[in-house]
């Protein structure tokens, strides 16, 4: 039996954030309207999406130049300790 088609086409991510490491955390950047901070791992992939807000974190081509900061990517915390 063939697989059933999706009810809705895949929508693009609401926001794409370019990061320099494969481990990031997201808190939704909404203050009281945000969500709990979750750590996300890309593994072998070049992107990961937040299960709460659907933000897509994409590994930048110039990865390895240092940690993100609030000015470059607000609400994104990278590496083992964030910033």
C-alpha positions, 0 to 999 in steps of 0.5 A: 500500500503506498504511503499517504501524502502529508495533509499539508506541504512542508512549510519553510522554517519561520526563522533561520539562524546561522551558527558556528557550532553543532550544539546550540540552545534555544529559548524562543527569544520571547521572554515570557512568551518564549519556551523552556531552554532546550539544547539541540545537537546537529550530529552529522547534519548541517542544521537542526530545528527547535521542537518548540518554535521551529527555528532552524539553526544552520551551521555556517560555512565559516564554522569555528570562528568563535561563539555566537553572542546576543548581538549576532544571534539573540536567544541562541546559546552555543557550545557546552556552557552557552555564553 
